């Protein structure tokens, strides 16, 4: 049976337990500033950007198997871009 989601929010809520588990794992590894939303955004904007027809199993697997350092680098780059934009706006 194939599961279909009506929105990204619905999908997010469905895989949230996996995101929470990954966040806890990353906190234990020293990435205490990482939030579930950061992991979600990394996957959505980097890992799954050009993917189609992913199964729920594949998505949960991606959550657990994403490299901590890649999520951290993604977040730091986003923060650097945000800070640059704020600097140039002033």
PyMOL Python script that loads the backbone (N, CA, C, O; Angstrom):
from pymol import cmd

cmd.read_pdbstr("""\
ATOM      1  N   UNK A   1       0.828  -1.175   0.000  1.00  0.00           N
ATOM      2  CA  UNK A   1       0.000   0.000   0.000  1.00  0.00           C
ATOM      3  C   UNK A   1       0.880   1.249   0.000  1.00  0.00           C
ATOM      4  O   UNK A   1       1.781   1.380   0.828  1.00  0.00           O
ATOM      5  N   UNK A   2       0.619   2.147  -0.915  1.00  0.00           N
ATOM      6  CA  UNK A   2       1.386   3.376  -1.040  1.00  0.00           C
ATOM      7  C   UNK A   2       0.736   4.476  -0.217  1.00  0.00           C
ATOM      8  O   UNK A   2      -0.478   4.671  -0.268  1.00  0.00           O
ATOM      9  N   UNK A   3       1.553   5.188   0.539  1.00  0.00           N
ATOM     10  CA  UNK A   3       1.063   6.284   1.362  1.00  0.00           C
ATOM     11  C   UNK A   3       1.267   7.583   0.600  1.00  0.00           C
ATOM     12  O   UNK A   3       2.358   7.842   0.092  1.00  0.00           O
ATOM     13  N   UNK A   4       0.228   8.398   0.519  1.00  0.00           N
ATOM     14  CA  UNK A   4       0.336   9.692  -0.145  1.00  0.00           C
ATOM     15  C   UNK A   4       0.039  10.787   0.864  1.00  0.00           C
ATOM     16  O   UNK A   4      -0.796  10.629   1.754  1.00  0.00           O
ATOM     17  N   UNK A   5       0.745  11.904   0.703  1.00  0.00           N
ATOM     18  CA  UNK A   5       0.589  13.026   1.618  1.00  0.00           C
ATOM     19  C   UNK A   5       0.017  14.210   0.864  1.00  0.00           C
ATOM     20  O   UNK A   5       0.347  14.441  -0.299  1.00  0.00           O
ATOM     21  N   UNK A   6      -0.843  14.955   1.537  1.00  0.00           N
ATOM     22  CA  UNK A   6      -1.509  16.091   0.917  1.00  0.00           C
ATOM     23  C   UNK A   6      -0.682  17.373   0.999  1.00  0.00           C
ATOM     24  O   UNK A   6      -0.935  18.325   0.261  1.00  0.00           O
ATOM     25  N   UNK A   7       0.312  17.398   1.903  1.00  0.00           N
ATOM     26  CA  UNK A   7       1.125  18.601   2.064  1.00  0.00           C
ATOM     27  C   UNK A   7       2.487  18.242   2.642  1.00  0.00           C
ATOM     28  O   UNK A   7       2.684  17.151   3.177  1.00  0.00           O
ATOM     29  N   UNK A   8       3.415  19.174   2.524  1.00  0.00           N
ATOM     30  CA  UNK A   8       4.728  18.984   3.138  1.00  0.00           C
ATOM     31  C   UNK A   8       4.607  18.917   4.655  1.00  0.00           C
ATOM     32  O   UNK A   8       5.339  18.175   5.311  1.00  0.00           O
ATOM     33  N   UNK A   9       3.690  19.688   5.202  1.00  0.00           N
ATOM     34  CA  UNK A   9       3.480  19.670   6.655  1.00  0.00           C
ATOM     35  C   UNK A   9       3.035  18.286   7.115  1.00  0.00           C
ATOM     36  O   UNK A   9       3.499  17.797   8.145  1.00  0.00           O
ATOM     37  N   UNK A  10       2.158  17.663   6.374  1.00  0.00           N
ATOM     38  CA  UNK A  10       1.693  16.312   6.713  1.00  0.00           C
ATOM     39  C   UNK A  10       2.855  15.318   6.651  1.00  0.00           C
ATOM     40  O   UNK A  10       2.988  14.458   7.521  1.00  0.00           O
ATOM     41  N   UNK A  11       3.688  15.439   5.626  1.00  0.00           N
ATOM     42  CA  UNK A  11       4.857  14.571   5.504  1.00  0.00           C
ATOM     43  C   UNK A  11       5.826  14.818   6.655  1.00  0.00           C
ATOM     44  O   UNK A  11       6.342  13.879   7.262  1.00  0.00           O
ATOM     45  N   UNK A  12       6.065  16.093   6.944  1.00  0.00           N
ATOM     46  CA  UNK A  12       6.952  16.459   8.056  1.00  0.00           C
ATOM     47  C   UNK A  12       6.474  15.813   9.354  1.00  0.00           C
ATOM     48  O   UNK A  12       7.273  15.230  10.088  1.00  0.00           O
ATOM     49  N   UNK A  13       5.200  15.911   9.635  1.00  0.00           N
ATOM     50  CA  UNK A  13       4.658  15.332  10.866  1.00  0.00           C
ATOM     51  C   UNK A  13       4.820  13.813  10.888  1.00  0.00           C
ATOM     52  O   UNK A  13       5.029  13.220  11.946  1.00  0.00           O
ATOM     53  N   UNK A  14       4.723  13.200   9.734  1.00  0.00           N
ATOM     54  CA  UNK A  14       4.838  11.732   9.655  1.00  0.00           C
ATOM     55  C   UNK A  14       6.258  11.258   9.943  1.00  0.00           C
ATOM     56  O   UNK A  14       6.446  10.225  10.586  1.00  0.00           O
ATOM     57  N   UNK A  15       7.260  12.004   9.474  1.00  0.00           N
ATOM     58  CA  UNK A  15       8.643  11.565   9.710  1.00  0.00           C
ATOM     59  C   UNK A  15       9.288  12.283  10.896  1.00  0.00           C
ATOM     60  O   UNK A  15      10.481  12.118  11.154  1.00  0.00           O
ATOM     61  N   UNK A  16       8.504  13.068  11.604  1.00  0.00           N
ATOM     62  CA  UNK A  16       9.041  13.809  12.748  1.00  0.00           C
ATOM     63  C   UNK A  16       9.700  12.911  13.798  1.00  0.00           C
ATOM     64  O   UNK A  16      10.732  13.305  14.340  1.00  0.00           O
ATOM     65  N   UNK A  17       9.166  11.733  14.116  1.00  0.00           N
ATOM     66  CA  UNK A  17       9.884  10.878  15.085  1.00  0.00           C
ATOM     67  C   UNK A  17      11.311  10.538  14.629  1.00  0.00           C
ATOM     68  O   UNK A  17      12.226  10.478  15.450  1.00  0.00           O
ATOM     69  N   UNK A  18      11.497  10.321  13.343  1.00  0.00           N
ATOM     70  CA  UNK A  18      12.846  10.039  12.831  1.00  0.00           C
ATOM     71  C   UNK A  18      13.719  11.288  12.936  1.00  0.00           C
ATOM     72  O   UNK A  18      14.893  11.199  13.294  1.00  0.00           O
ATOM     73  N   UNK A  19      13.149  12.444  12.628  1.00  0.00           N
ATOM     74  CA  UNK A  19      13.895  13.704  12.743  1.00  0.00           C
ATOM     75  C   UNK A  19      14.296  13.948  14.192  1.00  0.00           C
ATOM     76  O   UNK A  19      15.412  14.391  14.463  1.00  0.00           O
ATOM     77  N   UNK A  20      13.401  13.664  15.114  1.00  0.00           N
ATOM     78  CA  UNK A  20      13.698  13.838  16.534  1.00  0.00           C
ATOM     79  C   UNK A  20      14.846  12.913  16.960  1.00  0.00           C
ATOM     80  O   UNK A  20      15.768  13.333  17.659  1.00  0.00           O
ATOM     81  N   UNK A  21      14.774  11.669  16.536  1.00  0.00           N
ATOM     82  CA  UNK A  21      15.821  10.710  16.877  1.00  0.00           C
ATOM     83  C   UNK A  21      17.171  11.151  16.326  1.00  0.00           C
ATOM     84  O   UNK A  21      18.188  11.050  17.012  1.00  0.00           O
ATOM     85  N   UNK A  22      17.181  11.641  15.080  1.00  0.00           N
ATOM     86  CA  UNK A  22      18.427  12.127  14.468  1.00  0.00           C
ATOM     87  C   UNK A  22      18.953  13.332  15.237  1.00  0.00           C
ATOM     88  O   UNK A  22      20.159  13.448  15.455  1.00  0.00           O
ATOM     89  N   UNK A  23      18.059  14.232  15.651  1.00  0.00           N
ATOM     90  CA  UNK A  23      18.475  15.407  16.419  1.00  0.00           C
ATOM     91  C   UNK A  23      19.135  14.986  17.729  1.00  0.00           C
ATOM     92  O   UNK A  23      20.186  15.513  18.092  1.00  0.00           O
ATOM     93  N   UNK A  24      18.525  14.042  18.435  1.00  0.00           N
ATOM     94  CA  UNK A  24      19.085  13.551  19.701  1.00  0.00           C
ATOM     95  C   UNK A  24      20.461  12.941  19.453  1.00  0.00           C
ATOM     96  O   UNK A  24      21.398  13.181  20.215  1.00  0.00           O
ATOM     97  N   UNK A  25      20.577  12.163  18.399  1.00  0.00           N
ATOM     98  CA  UNK A  25      21.858  11.544  18.035  1.00  0.00           C
ATOM     99  C   UNK A  25      22.909  12.621  17.757  1.00  0.00           C
ATOM    100  O   UNK A  25      24.056  12.499  18.188  1.00  0.00           O
ATOM    101  N   UNK A  26      22.517  13.668  17.040  1.00  0.00           N
ATOM    102  CA  UNK A  26      23.458  14.750  16.734  1.00  0.00           C
ATOM    103  C   UNK A  26      23.834  15.536  17.992  1.00  0.00           C
ATOM    104  O   UNK A  26      24.979  15.966  18.128  1.00  0.00           O
ATOM    105  N   UNK A  27      22.895  15.725  18.902  1.00  0.00           N
ATOM    106  CA  UNK A  27      23.206  16.405  20.163  1.00  0.00           C
ATOM    107  C   UNK A  27      24.251  15.616  20.940  1.00  0.00           C
ATOM    108  O   UNK A  27      25.173  16.195  21.515  1.00  0.00           O
ATOM    109  N   UNK A  28      24.107  14.298  20.954  1.00  0.00           N
ATOM    110  CA  UNK A  28      25.097  13.447  21.646  1.00  0.00           C
ATOM    111  C   UNK A  28      26.472  13.547  21.006  1.00  0.00           C
ATOM    112  O   UNK A  28      27.493  13.372  21.671  1.00  0.00           O
ATOM    113  N   UNK A  29      26.490  13.833  19.702  1.00  0.00           N
ATOM    114  CA  UNK A  29      27.765  13.957  18.985  1.00  0.00           C
ATOM    115  C   UNK A  29      28.342  15.371  19.089  1.00  0.00           C
ATOM    116  O   UNK A  29      29.402  15.653  18.532  1.00  0.00           O
ATOM    117  N   UNK A  30      27.635  16.268  19.811  1.00  0.00           N
ATOM    118  CA  UNK A  30      28.167  17.609  20.025  1.00  0.00           C
ATOM    119  C   UNK A  30      27.514  18.712  19.214  1.00  0.00           C
ATOM    120  O   UNK A  30      27.851  19.884  19.381  1.00  0.00           O
ATOM    121  N   UNK A  31      26.589  18.358  18.343  1.00  0.00           N
ATOM    122  CA  UNK A  31      25.892  19.363  17.530  1.00  0.00           C
ATOM    123  C   UNK A  31      24.624  19.802  18.277  1.00  0.00           C
ATOM    124  O   UNK A  31      23.508  19.532  17.834  1.00  0.00           O
ATOM    125  N   UNK A  32      24.812  20.474  19.401  1.00  0.00           N
ATOM    126  CA  UNK A  32      23.692  20.770  20.297  1.00  0.00           C
ATOM    127  C   UNK A  32      22.751  21.849  19.769  1.00  0.00           C
ATOM    128  O   UNK A  32      21.660  22.027  20.311  1.00  0.00           O
ATOM    129  N   UNK A  33      23.141  22.555  18.748  1.00  0.00           N
ATOM    130  CA  UNK A  33      22.338  23.650  18.181  1.00  0.00           C
ATOM    131  C   UNK A  33      21.445  23.188  17.029  1.00  0.00           C
ATOM    132  O   UNK A  33      20.634  23.970  16.534  1.00  0.00           O
ATOM    133  N   UNK A  34      21.576  21.963  16.604  1.00  0.00           N
ATOM    134  CA  UNK A  34      20.785  21.433  15.492  1.00  0.00           C
ATOM    135  C   UNK A  34      19.363  21.153  15.963  1.00  0.00           C
ATOM    136  O   UNK A  34      19.152  20.570  17.026  1.00  0.00           O
ATOM    137  N   UNK A  35      18.393  21.576  15.160  1.00  0.00           N
ATOM    138  CA  UNK A  35      16.979  21.336  15.461  1.00  0.00           C
ATOM    139  C   UNK A  35      16.401  20.387  14.407  1.00  0.00           C
ATOM    140  O   UNK A  35      16.990  20.177  13.347  1.00  0.00           O
ATOM    141  N   UNK A  36      15.259  19.834  14.718  1.00  0.00           N
ATOM    142  CA  UNK A  36      14.590  18.941  13.768  1.00  0.00           C
ATOM    143  C   UNK A  36      14.357  19.644  12.440  1.00  0.00           C
ATOM    144  O   UNK A  36      14.521  19.045  11.377  1.00  0.00           O
ATOM    145  N   UNK A  37      13.976  20.913  12.502  1.00  0.00           N
ATOM    146  CA  UNK A  37      13.707  21.687  11.289  1.00  0.00           C
ATOM    147  C   UNK A  37      14.951  21.845  10.424  1.00  0.00           C
ATOM    148  O   UNK A  37      14.856  21.895   9.198  1.00  0.00           O
ATOM    149  N   UNK A  38      16.118  21.924  11.063  1.00  0.00           N
ATOM    150  CA  UNK A  38      17.373  22.042  10.311  1.00  0.00           C
ATOM    151  C   UNK A  38      17.633  20.775   9.497  1.00  0.00           C
ATOM    152  O   UNK A  38      18.042  20.843   8.338  1.00  0.00           O
ATOM    153  N   UNK A  39      17.393  19.634  10.111  1.00  0.00           N
ATOM    154  CA  UNK A  39      17.583  18.355   9.423  1.00  0.00           C
ATOM    155  C   UNK A  39      16.583  18.253   8.271  1.00  0.00           C
ATOM    156  O   UNK A  39      16.948  17.878   7.157  1.00  0.00           O
ATOM    157  N   UNK A  40      15.330  18.586   8.543  1.00  0.00           N
ATOM    158  CA  UNK A  40      14.274  18.567   7.535  1.00  0.00           C
ATOM    159  C   UNK A  40      14.644  19.468   6.354  1.00  0.00           C
ATOM    160  O   UNK A  40      14.551  19.057   5.197  1.00  0.00           O
ATOM    161  N   UNK A  41      15.063  20.698   6.655  1.00  0.00           N
ATOM    162  CA  UNK A  41      15.399  21.642   5.588  1.00  0.00           C
ATOM    163  C   UNK A  41      16.602  21.168   4.769  1.00  0.00           C
ATOM    164  O   UNK A  41      16.622  21.330   3.549  1.00  0.00           O
ATOM    165  N   UNK A  42      17.595  20.589   5.427  1.00  0.00           N
ATOM    166  CA  UNK A  42      18.743  20.044   4.702  1.00  0.00           C
ATOM    167  C   UNK A  42      18.278  18.969   3.715  1.00  0.00           C
ATOM    168  O   UNK A  42      18.643  18.990   2.540  1.00  0.00           O
ATOM    169  N   UNK A  43      17.479  18.048   4.204  1.00  0.00           N
ATOM    170  CA  UNK A  43      17.014  16.962   3.333  1.00  0.00           C
ATOM    171  C   UNK A  43      16.170  17.507   2.189  1.00  0.00           C
ATOM    172  O   UNK A  43      16.342  17.109   1.036  1.00  0.00           O
ATOM    173  N   UNK A  44      15.272  18.404   2.507  1.00  0.00           N
ATOM    174  CA  UNK A  44      14.353  18.958   1.518  1.00  0.00           C
ATOM    175  C   UNK A  44      15.094  19.803   0.467  1.00  0.00           C
ATOM    176  O   UNK A  44      14.783  19.725  -0.722  1.00  0.00           O
ATOM    177  N   UNK A  45      16.064  20.601   0.901  1.00  0.00           N
ATOM    178  CA  UNK A  45      16.730  21.544   0.008  1.00  0.00           C
ATOM    179  C   UNK A  45      17.999  21.001  -0.646  1.00  0.00           C
ATOM    180  O   UNK A  45      18.481  21.563  -1.629  1.00  0.00           O
ATOM    181  N   UNK A  46      18.541  19.910  -0.104  1.00  0.00           N
ATOM    182  CA  UNK A  46      19.783  19.361  -0.655  1.00  0.00           C
ATOM    183  C   UNK A  46      19.578  17.922  -1.135  1.00  0.00           C
ATOM    184  O   UNK A  46      19.679  17.633  -2.327  1.00  0.00           O
ATOM    185  N   UNK A  47      19.294  17.046  -0.208  1.00  0.00           N
ATOM    186  CA  UNK A  47      19.238  15.605  -0.507  1.00  0.00           C
ATOM    187  C   UNK A  47      18.095  15.237  -1.453  1.00  0.00           C
ATOM    188  O   UNK A  47      18.278  14.442  -2.376  1.00  0.00           O
ATOM    189  N   UNK A  48      16.914  15.821  -1.219  1.00  0.00           N
ATOM    190  CA  UNK A  48      15.734  15.437  -1.998  1.00  0.00           C
ATOM    191  C   UNK A  48      15.378  16.440  -3.086  1.00  0.00           C
ATOM    192  O   UNK A  48      14.326  16.310  -3.712  1.00  0.00           O
ATOM    193  N   UNK A  49      16.207  17.414  -3.324  1.00  0.00           N
ATOM    194  CA  UNK A  49      15.870  18.506  -4.231  1.00  0.00           C
ATOM    195  C   UNK A  49      15.406  18.017  -5.593  1.00  0.00           C
ATOM    196  O   UNK A  49      14.417  18.525  -6.122  1.00  0.00           O
ATOM    197  N   UNK A  50      16.088  17.055  -6.165  1.00  0.00           N
ATOM    198  CA  UNK A  50      15.753  16.569  -7.509  1.00  0.00           C
ATOM    199  C   UNK A  50      15.169  15.150  -7.488  1.00  0.00           C
ATOM    200  O   UNK A  50      15.086  14.497  -8.527  1.00  0.00           O
ATOM    201  N   UNK A  51      14.776  14.690  -6.329  1.00  0.00           N
ATOM    202  CA  UNK A  51      14.221  13.333  -6.206  1.00  0.00           C
ATOM    203  C   UNK A  51      12.737  13.327  -6.537  1.00  0.00           C
ATOM    204  O   UNK A  51      12.029  14.316  -6.350  1.00  0.00           O
ATOM    205  N   UNK A  52      12.295  12.191  -7.030  1.00  0.00           N
ATOM    206  CA  UNK A  52      10.875  12.008  -7.335  1.00  0.00           C
ATOM    207  C   UNK A  52      10.422  10.655  -6.806  1.00  0.00           C
ATOM    208  O   UNK A  52      11.186   9.691  -6.777  1.00  0.00           O
ATOM    209  N   UNK A  53       9.181  10.609  -6.396  1.00  0.00           N
ATOM    210  CA  UNK A  53       8.546   9.354  -5.967  1.00  0.00           C
ATOM    211  C   UNK A  53       9.312   8.625  -4.866  1.00  0.00           C
ATOM    212  O   UNK A  53       9.446   7.402  -4.904  1.00  0.00           O
ATOM    213  N   UNK A  54       9.807   9.368  -3.897  1.00  0.00           N
ATOM    214  CA  UNK A  54      10.478   8.729  -2.773  1.00  0.00           C
ATOM    215  C   UNK A  54       9.446   8.027  -1.901  1.00  0.00           C
ATOM    216  O   UNK A  54       8.349   8.541  -1.685  1.00  0.00           O
ATOM    217  N   UNK A  55       9.801   6.871  -1.413  1.00  0.00           N
ATOM    218  CA  UNK A  55       8.907   6.171  -0.482  1.00  0.00           C
ATOM    219  C   UNK A  55       9.182   6.684   0.934  1.00  0.00           C
ATOM    220  O   UNK A  55      10.235   7.258   1.209  1.00  0.00           O
ATOM    221  N   UNK A  56       8.237   6.470   1.799  1.00  0.00           N
ATOM    222  CA  UNK A  56       8.403   6.860   3.196  1.00  0.00           C
ATOM    223  C   UNK A  56       9.627   6.167   3.787  1.00  0.00           C
ATOM    224  O   UNK A  56      10.381   6.772   4.550  1.00  0.00           O
ATOM    225  N   UNK A  57       9.819   4.914   3.437  1.00  0.00           N
ATOM    226  CA  UNK A  57      10.982   4.161   3.898  1.00  0.00           C
ATOM    227  C   UNK A  57      12.277   4.842   3.474  1.00  0.00           C
ATOM    228  O   UNK A  57      13.192   4.983   4.286  1.00  0.00           O
ATOM    229  N   UNK A  58      12.370   5.269   2.212  1.00  0.00           N
ATOM    230  CA  UNK A  58      13.585   5.925   1.725  1.00  0.00           C
ATOM    231  C   UNK A  58      13.844   7.233   2.460  1.00  0.00           C
ATOM    232  O   UNK A  58      14.985   7.558   2.788  1.00  0.00           O
ATOM    233  N   UNK A  59      12.782   7.969   2.712  1.00  0.00           N
ATOM    234  CA  UNK A  59      12.939   9.251   3.395  1.00  0.00           C
ATOM    235  C   UNK A  59      13.412   9.062   4.835  1.00  0.00           C
ATOM    236  O   UNK A  59      14.305   9.774   5.295  1.00  0.00           O
ATOM    237  N   UNK A  60      12.826   8.121   5.533  1.00  0.00           N
ATOM    238  CA  UNK A  60      13.253   7.846   6.906  1.00  0.00           C
ATOM    239  C   UNK A  60      14.692   7.341   6.908  1.00  0.00           C
ATOM    240  O   UNK A  60      15.481   7.715   7.776  1.00  0.00           O
ATOM    241  N   UNK A  61      15.031   6.507   5.955  1.00  0.00           N
ATOM    242  CA  UNK A  61      16.402   6.026   5.831  1.00  0.00           C
ATOM    243  C   UNK A  61      17.370   7.190   5.604  1.00  0.00           C
ATOM    244  O   UNK A  61      18.453   7.225   6.188  1.00  0.00           O
ATOM    245  N   UNK A  62      16.977   8.131   4.761  1.00  0.00           N
ATOM    246  CA  UNK A  62      17.812   9.314   4.523  1.00  0.00           C
ATOM    247  C   UNK A  62      18.008  10.132   5.794  1.00  0.00           C
ATOM    248  O   UNK A  62      19.093  10.661   6.036  1.00  0.00           O
ATOM    249  N   UNK A  63      16.954  10.235   6.606  1.00  0.00           N
ATOM    250  CA  UNK A  63      17.082  10.962   7.873  1.00  0.00           C
ATOM    251  C   UNK A  63      18.162  10.314   8.721  1.00  0.00           C
ATOM    252  O   UNK A  63      19.065  10.997   9.204  1.00  0.00           O
ATOM    253  N   UNK A  64      18.081   9.006   8.906  1.00  0.00           N
ATOM    254  CA  UNK A  64      19.019   8.315   9.784  1.00  0.00           C
ATOM    255  C   UNK A  64      20.428   8.227   9.211  1.00  0.00           C
ATOM    256  O   UNK A  64      21.400   8.180   9.964  1.00  0.00           O
ATOM    257  N   UNK A  65      20.548   8.204   7.892  1.00  0.00           N
ATOM    258  CA  UNK A  65      21.856   7.994   7.277  1.00  0.00           C
ATOM    259  C   UNK A  65      22.529   9.263   6.779  1.00  0.00           C
ATOM    260  O   UNK A  65      23.616   9.197   6.206  1.00  0.00           O
ATOM    261  N   UNK A  66      21.910  10.406   6.984  1.00  0.00           N
ATOM    262  CA  UNK A  66      22.549  11.663   6.589  1.00  0.00           C
ATOM    263  C   UNK A  66      23.745  11.926   7.497  1.00  0.00           C
ATOM    264  O   UNK A  66      23.706  11.684   8.703  1.00  0.00           O
ATOM    265  N   UNK A  67      24.796  12.424   6.882  1.00  0.00           N
ATOM    266  CA  UNK A  67      26.013  12.687   7.642  1.00  0.00           C
ATOM    267  C   UNK A  67      25.853  13.955   8.471  1.00  0.00           C
ATOM    268  O   UNK A  67      25.445  15.001   7.965  1.00  0.00           O
ATOM    269  N   UNK A  68      26.179  13.840   9.745  1.00  0.00           N
ATOM    270  CA  UNK A  68      26.067  14.983  10.653  1.00  0.00           C
ATOM    271  C   UNK A  68      26.834  16.195  10.133  1.00  0.00           C
ATOM    272  O   UNK A  68      26.339  17.322  10.183  1.00  0.00           O
ATOM    273  N   UNK A  69      28.022  15.959   9.643  1.00  0.00           N
ATOM    274  CA  UNK A  69      28.867  17.066   9.184  1.00  0.00           C
ATOM    275  C   UNK A  69      28.245  17.787   7.994  1.00  0.00           C
ATOM    276  O   UNK A  69      28.417  18.998   7.855  1.00  0.00           O
ATOM    277  N   UNK A  70      27.531  17.075   7.139  1.00  0.00           N
ATOM    278  CA  UNK A  70      26.876  17.711   5.991  1.00  0.00           C
ATOM    279  C   UNK A  70      25.698  18.567   6.439  1.00  0.00           C
ATOM    280  O   UNK A  70      25.477  19.654   5.906  1.00  0.00           O
ATOM    281  N   UNK A  71      24.949  18.082   7.408  1.00  0.00           N
ATOM    282  CA  UNK A  71      23.841  18.873   7.953  1.00  0.00           C
ATOM    283  C   UNK A  71      24.399  20.116   8.631  1.00  0.00           C
ATOM    284  O   UNK A  71      23.865  21.211   8.456  1.00  0.00           O
ATOM    285  N   UNK A  72      25.460  19.957   9.398  1.00  0.00           N
ATOM    286  CA  UNK A  72      26.107  21.075  10.079  1.00  0.00           C
ATOM    287  C   UNK A  72      26.623  22.108   9.073  1.00  0.00           C
ATOM    288  O   UNK A  72      26.424  23.309   9.260  1.00  0.00           O
ATOM    289  N   UNK A  73      27.278  21.649   8.019  1.00  0.00           N
ATOM    290  CA  UNK A  73      27.801  22.563   6.992  1.00  0.00           C
ATOM    291  C   UNK A  73      26.672  23.310   6.295  1.00  0.00           C
ATOM    292  O   UNK A  73      26.785  24.506   6.027  1.00  0.00           O
ATOM    293  N   UNK A  74      25.586  22.604   6.004  1.00  0.00           N
ATOM    294  CA  UNK A  74      24.425  23.225   5.377  1.00  0.00           C
ATOM    295  C   UNK A  74      23.883  24.343   6.267  1.00  0.00           C
ATOM    296  O   UNK A  74      23.626  25.451   5.796  1.00  0.00           O
ATOM    297  N   UNK A  75      23.712  24.048   7.546  1.00  0.00           N
ATOM    298  CA  UNK A  75      23.172  25.033   8.473  1.00  0.00           C
ATOM    299  C   UNK A  75      24.098  26.242   8.596  1.00  0.00           C
ATOM    300  O   UNK A  75      23.636  27.383   8.589  1.00  0.00           O
ATOM    301  N   UNK A  76      25.378  25.998   8.706  1.00  0.00           N
ATOM    302  CA  UNK A  76      26.334  27.106   8.829  1.00  0.00           C
ATOM    303  C   UNK A  76      26.336  27.968   7.572  1.00  0.00           C
ATOM    304  O   UNK A  76      26.436  29.192   7.662  1.00  0.00           O
ATOM    305  N   UNK A  77      26.227  27.350   6.414  1.00  0.00           N
ATOM    306  CA  UNK A  77      26.177  28.117   5.158  1.00  0.00           C
ATOM    307  C   UNK A  77      24.915  28.969   5.108  1.00  0.00           C
ATOM    308  O   UNK A  77      24.967  30.126   4.693  1.00  0.00           O
ATOM    309  N   UNK A  78      23.782  28.410   5.524  1.00  0.00           N
ATOM    310  CA  UNK A  78      22.527  29.173   5.565  1.00  0.00           C
ATOM    311  C   UNK A  78      22.657  30.369   6.504  1.00  0.00           C
ATOM    312  O   UNK A  78      22.212  31.469   6.175  1.00  0.00           O
ATOM    313  N   UNK A  79      23.261  30.160   7.665  1.00  0.00           N
ATOM    314  CA  UNK A  79      23.448  31.249   8.623  1.00  0.00           C
ATOM    315  C   UNK A  79      24.394  32.309   8.082  1.00  0.00           C
ATOM    316  O   UNK A  79      24.162  33.504   8.266  1.00  0.00           O
ATOM    317  N   UNK A  80      25.460  31.877   7.414  1.00  0.00           N
ATOM    318  CA  UNK A  80      26.403  32.831   6.820  1.00  0.00           C
ATOM    319  C   UNK A  80      25.719  33.672   5.748  1.00  0.00           C
ATOM    320  O   UNK A  80      25.938  34.882   5.679  1.00  0.00           O
ATOM    321  N   UNK A  81      24.898  33.047   4.915  1.00  0.00           N
ATOM    322  CA  UNK A  81      24.180  33.784   3.877  1.00  0.00           C
ATOM    323  C   UNK A  81      23.208  34.769   4.504  1.00  0.00           C
ATOM    324  O   UNK A  81      23.098  35.906   4.043  1.00  0.00           O
ATOM    325  N   UNK A  82      22.509  34.358   5.535  1.00  0.00           N
ATOM    326  CA  UNK A  82      21.556  35.227   6.223  1.00  0.00           C
ATOM    327  C   UNK A  82      22.283  36.427   6.839  1.00  0.00           C
ATOM    328  O   UNK A  82      21.817  37.562   6.741  1.00  0.00           O
ATOM    329  N   UNK A  83      23.430  36.163   7.473  1.00  0.00           N
ATOM    330  CA  UNK A  83      24.206  37.240   8.083  1.00  0.00           C
ATOM    331  C   UNK A  83      24.739  38.200   7.022  1.00  0.00           C
ATOM    332  O   UNK A  83      24.735  39.414   7.226  1.00  0.00           O
ATOM    333  N   UNK A  84      25.195  37.668   5.897  1.00  0.00           N
ATOM    334  CA  UNK A  84      25.668  38.522   4.804  1.00  0.00           C
ATOM    335  C   UNK A  84      24.556  39.426   4.293  1.00  0.00           C
ATOM    336  O   UNK A  84      24.758  40.619   4.067  1.00  0.00           O
ATOM    337  N   UNK A  85      23.386  38.841   4.117  1.00  0.00           N
ATOM    338  CA  UNK A  85      22.244  39.620   3.632  1.00  0.00           C
ATOM    339  C   UNK A  85      21.880  40.724   4.622  1.00  0.00           C
ATOM    340  O   UNK A  85      21.580  41.846   4.215  1.00  0.00           O
ATOM    341  N   UNK A  86      21.902  40.417   5.902  1.00  0.00           N
ATOM    342  CA  UNK A  86      21.617  41.427   6.912  1.00  0.00           C
ATOM    343  C   UNK A  86      22.659  42.530   6.904  1.00  0.00           C
ATOM    344  O   UNK A  86      22.322  43.700   7.083  1.00  0.00           O
ATOM    345  N   UNK A  87      23.908  42.177   6.702  1.00  0.00           N
ATOM    346  CA  UNK A  87      24.995  43.138   6.670  1.00  0.00           C
ATOM    347  C   UNK A  87      24.817  44.102   5.500  1.00  0.00           C
ATOM    348  O   UNK A  87      24.956  45.315   5.660  1.00  0.00           O
ATOM    349  N   UNK A  88      24.511  43.562   4.332  1.00  0.00           N
ATOM    350  CA  UNK A  88      24.388  44.408   3.137  1.00  0.00           C
ATOM    351  C   UNK A  88      23.098  45.215   3.106  1.00  0.00           C
ATOM    352  O   UNK A  88      23.008  46.209   2.387  1.00  0.00           O
ATOM    353  N   UNK A  89      22.104  44.801   3.875  1.00  0.00           N
ATOM    354  CA  UNK A  89      20.850  45.565   3.940  1.00  0.00           C
ATOM    355  C   UNK A  89      21.024  46.818   4.776  1.00  0.00           C
ATOM    356  O   UNK A  89      20.310  47.799   4.571  1.00  0.00           O
ATOM    357  N   UNK A  90      21.965  46.803   5.718  1.00  0.00           N
ATOM    358  CA  UNK A  90      22.163  47.958   6.606  1.00  0.00           C
ATOM    359  C   UNK A  90      23.090  48.933   6.026  1.00  0.00           C
ATOM    360  O   UNK A  90      23.367  49.963   6.641  1.00  0.00           O
TER     361      UNK A  90
END
""", "prot")
cmd.dss("prot")
cmd.show_as("cartoon", "prot")
cmd.util.cbc("prot")
cmd.orient("prot")
